[in-house]
């Protein structure tokens, strides 16, 4: 994200699906961009993303957030 974009702060919770039909829930104040076209992909703030290893698979349309005890390896298919 570059330049200037309209945003606001909202008090809410963000629920992210986990394995086993559970959710990771983050409660707090988060910034929100008010003009969706300002971004080329949806993003979360560094306050949440900083807790994870983040893999963005644009061709597969997947964003994976990984935190121990889970891990990942990158290799040939």
Beta strands, then each sheet from edge to edge (+ up, - down):
strand 1: 7-18
strand 2: 22-33
strand 3: 53-57
strand 4: 62-66
sheet 1: 1+ 2-
sheet 2: 3+ 4-
end
